Amino acid sequence: MGIKTAKKYYQSLKGLHPTTYILGEKVANPYKHPLIKHQLAGVAETYALAQEPEGEKYLVTKSSLVGERVSRFVKFYESVDDLIAKIRMLKYLSQKIGTCYMRCSGMDAINSAGIETYNCDKKYGTNYYERLLNFVRYVQKNDLVVWSGVTDVKGDRSRRPSQQTDPDMYLHIVDKKKDGIVVRGAKIHQTGSLCAHMGLIVPGREMREEDEDYAVCFAVPVDADGIIHIYGRGTLEARPMENMDLGNIRFSKFAPMVIFNNVFVPWDMVFLCGEYEFAGSMARHFGNFHRHSHGGCKCGVGDILIGAAALVADYNGLSNVSHINNKLSEMIKTCQTIYGCSIAASVEA
C-alpha cells in the first residue's frame, strides 16, 4: 500500500472504536476530543514529513521483509547503519515537532520481541518468530502505528507477579484455548495508545517459573473487546482545553492506562506464552533500545529549547550578556554530547 499521507492516517482511525475514558467520563469518539487531537497531530506530522523530500530521507527505508519502501518506525534494526539512521530520524522529528510523536516505543518493542522470539524458537522449537515476522509484514504493508505495552501497575513492589494479592497487578494469561489465549491486567504510561492501530505487548520484567502465566507477548488491535483506555489528569491539558496560546500549541503528549479485561488473542498474534526465561531479556532489550531512541529524541527537543531560550534573551535585549550565553553554550554541549553518545552506542554497543 505504500507510505500513508497524514490525511490517510486520519482516515484510518475512523474505522477504530476504542473504549475510552477521559478525565472520568466515557468518550464515544476519543479522536475528536481536544486532549487527543493534539497528540494525533504529532503522529500525523510523521506521515506528512515522510512525503517531503527532506523528511523522506530520514523516515522511509527499504524493507527486507516485504521488498517495499516502509516507515523506519516499523523496520527491524539489521545493521549499524539502521541504528544511526534511527537516531538521525528521531533528532530530525523532534526538531520539527518538539514533543513526543508516539511511535518510538512500538519500534523498540518490535525489535526487542524479534530477538527473544528467535531465541525462544531456537531453544524450544516454537514458531513465535515467524508469527512476529508475519505481524510486522502486515504492519509494514499497511503503514500502521504500533504502541508498546511494557509497564505493569505492579502492586506490592516487594512481591513477585505470582505473589500479588491481586493477580491482575501484572498482565497475565487467564486461559488457553484451542484458538488463542485470554489475558487480564493493565499496562500504564502507554504512550500513544490512542494514536495507534495495534499494540505490541511485552513483559515488563524478568520472570521465574512460578510467574510463567505472566511471561506473555502478543499483538492486539487498539479497539479489541475488553481493552479500555483511561486518560487521567496530566500536566498539559489546560492548553488544548482552554485554547491557551502558550508553548507547543500544535502538538502534545499523553500516556493512558490501558486495561485488559479478559482480552482474547488468537494464536497467530501470540509471540511468547509461558516461556518465562525470555521475559526479562525481552524487557531489557526494550529498555536498551528505548534509551538509545531517547538519545536522538531528546537532543532534538533540546535544540528547540536552546533556540527558544536564545530568542527570549534576544527579545529582552540580553543576547550579548555573557552569563546567559555561557548557559546556552552548556545546553548546546549537553545536547551534542547526548547525540554523540547515541551515535557511538549505535556503532560500539
C-alpha positions in Angstrom: 0.0 0.0 0.0 3.0 2.3 0.4 3.6 5.2 2.8 0.4 6.8 4.1 -0.2 10.6 3.9 -1.3 12.4 7.0 -4.8 12.5 5.6 -4.9 8.8 5.1 -3.7 8.3 8.7 -6.6 10.3 10.0 -9.0 8.4 7.7 -7.6 5.1 9.0 -8.7 6.0 12.5 -12.3 6.3 11.5 -12.7 2.6 11.4 -11.5 2.2 15.0 -13.7 2.4 18.1 -11.5 2.1 21.2 -13.3 2.1 24.6 -12.0 5.3 26.2 -12.5 7.3 29.4 -11.1 10.8 29.6 -11.0 12.7 32.9 -13.5 10.3 34.4 -16.0 10.3 31.5 -16.6 7.7 28.8 -16.0 9.3 25.4 -17.7 7.9 22.3 -15.1 9.3 19.8 -11.8 10.0 21.5 -10.3 11.2 18.3 -12.3 14.4 18.4 -11.6 15.1 22.0 -9.3 18.2 22.4 -6.9 16.3 24.7 -6.4 13.7 22.0 -6.4 15.8 18.8 -3.1 17.5 19.5 -1.4 14.1 20.1 -2.8 12.7 16.9 -1.4 15.8 15.1 2.1 14.8 16.3 1.7 11.3 14.7 0.1 12.8 11.6 3.2 15.0 11.2 5.4 12.0 10.9 3.3 10.9 8.0 3.3 14.4 6.5 7.0 14.8 6.8 7.6 11.4 5.1 6.0 12.9 1.9 8.6 15.7 1.8 12.0 15.2 0.1 13.9 16.1 3.3 11.7 14.0 5.6 11.7 11.0 3.3 15.4 10.6 3.6 15.0 10.1 7.4 11.6 8.4 7.7 11.4 6.0 4.7 13.6 2.9 4.1 13.5 -0.4 2.2 12.2 -3.4 4.0 13.9 -6.8 3.6 10.6 -8.4 4.7 8.2 -7.0 2.1 10.6 -5.7 -0.5 9.0 -2.3 -0.4 9.6 1.2 0.9 8.3 1.4 4.5 8.3 3.6 7.5 11.5 3.3 9.5 9.3 3.1 12.6 8.3 -0.4 11.8 11.6 -1.8 10.5 13.9 -4.2 12.3 17.3 -2.9 13.2 19.5 -5.0 10.9 22.8 -3.1 10.9 24.8 -0.3 12.5 23.5 2.0 9.7 19.9 1.2 10.8 20.7 2.3 14.3 22.4 5.5 13.2 19.6 6.3 10.8 17.1 5.9 13.7 18.9 8.4 15.8 19.1 10.9 12.9 15.4 10.4 12.2 14.4 11.0 15.8 16.5 14.1 16.1 15.0 15.5 12.9 11.4 14.8 14.1 12.0 16.3 17.5 13.3 19.4 15.9 10.1 19.6 13.8 7.5 18.5 16.4 9.0 19.5 19.7 7.4 16.7 21.7 6.6 13.0 21.6 5.4 11.7 18.3 4.2 8.4 19.8 6.0 5.9 17.5 9.3 5.1 19.1 8.1 2.6 21.7 6.4 0.4 19.1 9.6 0.4 17.0 11.7 -0.6 20.0 9.2 -3.3 21.1 9.2 -4.8 17.6 13.0 -5.2 17.8 13.2 -6.5 21.3 10.5 -9.1 20.6 12.3 -10.0 17.4 15.4 -11.0 19.3 13.8 -13.1 22.0 11.1 -14.8 19.8 14.0 -16.0 17.7 15.9 -17.2 20.8 12.8 -19.0 22.1 12.2 -20.8 18.9 15.8 -21.9 18.8 15.5 -23.4 22.2 12.0 -24.9 22.2 11.1 -25.3 18.5 8.2 -22.8 18.8 7.1 -20.6 15.9 6.9 -17.3 17.6 9.4 -15.6 15.4 7.6 -16.4 12.2 4.4 -15.2 13.7 6.1 -11.9 14.7 7.5 -11.6 11.2 4.0 -12.0 9.7 2.7 -9.3 12.1 5.5 -6.9 11.1 4.8 -7.6 7.4 1.2 -6.7 8.0 2.2 -3.5 9.8 4.7 -2.5 7.2 2.4 -3.2 4.2 -0.4 -1.1 5.8 1.9 1.6 7.3 0.4 1.3 10.7 1.2 2.8 14.1 2.2 0.4 16.8 2.1 1.2 20.5 4.1 -0.9 23.0 2.6 -2.2 26.3 5.5 -2.7 28.7 5.0 -1.3 32.3 2.6 -3.1 34.6 0.9 -1.4 37.5 3.0 -3.8 39.8 1.0 -3.5 43.1 3.2 -4.5 46.0 6.7 -4.0 44.7 8.2 -6.3 47.3 6.3 -9.2 45.8 6.8 -11.1 42.5 4.0 -11.1 40.0 2.7 -14.5 41.1 2.8 -13.4 44.8 0.5 -10.4 44.4 -2.7 -10.4 46.5 -4.4 -9.2 43.3 -3.1 -11.3 40.4 -4.1 -8.6 37.9 -1.3 -6.2 39.1 0.7 -7.8 36.3 -0.8 -8.6 32.9 -1.2 -12.4 32.7 -2.7 -15.3 30.9 -6.0 -16.5 32.4 -7.0 -19.1 29.9 -5.5 -21.0 27.0 -8.0 -22.1 24.3 -7.8 -24.0 21.1 -7.8 -20.8 19.1 -5.9 -18.5 21.4 -5.3 -17.1 24.8 -7.2 -14.8 27.2 -5.3 -12.1 29.1 -6.1 -9.8 32.0 -4.4 -7.0 33.8 -3.2 -3.5 32.9 -0.3 -1.5 31.4 0.4 2.0 32.5 2.2 5.0 30.9 1.0 3.8 27.5 2.5 6.4 25.2 0.2 6.9 22.2 -2.1 4.0 22.7 -5.0 6.1 21.3 -2.9 7.2 18.3 -2.1 3.6 17.3 -3.7 0.9 15.2 -2.1 -2.0 17.0 -0.5 -2.7 20.3 2.5 -4.9 20.8 2.5 -6.1 24.5 5.7 -7.3 26.1 6.8 -8.4 29.6 7.9 -5.6 31.8 10.4 -7.5 34.0 12.2 -10.8 34.5 10.0 -13.8 35.5 10.6 -17.1 37.3 9.0 -20.5 36.7 6.2 -19.6 39.2 5.5 -16.5 37.1 5.1 -18.3 33.8 1.5 -17.0 33.3 2.9 -13.5 33.3 5.5 -14.3 30.6 3.4 -13.2 27.6 4.0 -11.2 24.5 1.3 -10.6 21.9 -0.2 -8.1 19.4 -3.7 -6.8 19.6 -5.9 -4.1 17.9 -6.3 -0.9 19.8 -10.1 -1.4 19.9 -10.2 -5.1 20.7 -13.0 -6.3 23.0 -12.0 -5.9 26.6 -9.4 -3.1 26.1 -10.1 0.1 27.9 -8.0 3.3 27.6 -8.1 5.6 30.6 -6.7 9.1 30.3 -6.4 10.7 33.7 -5.0 14.0 34.8 -2.0 15.4 33.0 0.2 18.5 33.3 -0.6 19.9 29.9 -4.4 19.6 29.4 -5.0 23.3 30.0 -3.5 24.2 26.7 -5.9 22.4 24.4 -8.9 22.5 26.8 -8.6 26.3 27.3 -7.1 27.3 23.9 -4.0 28.6 25.6 -1.6 30.2 23.1 1.4 29.1 25.2 4.3 26.8 24.5 3.8 24.0 22.0 0.3 24.7 20.8 0.2 22.3 17.8 1.3 19.1 19.4 1.1 17.4 22.8 1.6 14.0 24.5 -0.5 11.6 26.6 0.1 8.3 28.2 -3.1 6.5 29.3 -3.5 3.4 31.4 -4.8 0.5 29.3 -6.8 -2.2 31.0 -7.1 -5.7 29.5 -10.3 -7.1 30.8 -10.3 -10.7 29.6 -9.0 -9.9 26.1 -8.9 -12.7 23.6 -5.7 -13.0 21.5 -5.6 -15.5 18.6 -2.6 -17.8 18.5 -1.1 -16.2 15.4 -0.7 -13.0 17.4 0.9 -14.7 20.4 4.7 -14.4 20.5 5.5 -15.7 24.0 3.3 -17.8 26.2 4.8 -19.0 29.4 8.5 -19.3 28.4 9.5 -17.3 31.4 13.2 -17.3 30.9 12.8 -14.9 27.9 10.7 -12.3 29.6 13.4 -10.4 31.4 15.7 -10.3 28.4 12.9 -9.0 26.2 12.2 -6.3 28.7 15.9 -5.4 28.9 16.3 -5.2 25.2 13.3 -2.9 25.1 14.8 -0.7 27.7 18.2 -0.5 26.0 16.6 0.2 22.6 14.3 2.9 24.1 17.1 4.7 25.9 19.0 4.6 22.6 16.0 6.2 20.9 15.8 8.9 23.6 19.3 9.9 22.6 18.0 11.1 19.3 14.7 12.4 20.5 15.9 14.5 23.5 18.8 16.2 21.8 16.3 17.3 19.1 13.9 18.7 21.7 16.9 20.3 23.4 17.7 22.2 20.2 14.2 23.7 20.3 14.7 24.7 24.0 18.1 26.3 23.2 16.6 28.2 20.3 13.6 29.4 22.5 15.9 30.5 25.3 18.2 32.4 22.9 15.1 34.1 21.4 13.8 35.1 24.8 17.2 36.6 25.6 17.2 38.5 22.3 13.6 39.8 22.9 14.8 41.2 26.2 17.9 42.8 24.8 20.2 40.3 26.6 21.7 38.5 23.6 25.2 39.8 24.5 25.1 39.0 28.2 28.0 36.6 29.0 26.4 34.5 31.8 23.3 33.8 29.6 25.5 32.8 26.6 27.5 30.6 28.9 24.4 28.7 29.9 23.3 28.5 26.3 26.7 27.1 25.5 26.4 24.5 28.2 23.0 23.5 26.8 24.5 23.1 23.3 27.3 21.0 24.7 24.9 18.8 26.6 22.7 18.1 23.5 25.7 17.5 21.3 27.1 15.1 23.9 23.9 13.2 24.0 23.8 12.9 20.3 27.4 11.9 20.1 26.9 9.2 22.7 23.9 7.9 20.8 25.9 7.6 17.6 28.8 5.9 19.4 26.3 3.5 21.0 25.0 2.6 17.6 28.5 1.7 16.4 30.1 0.2 19.6 27.4 -1.0 22.0 
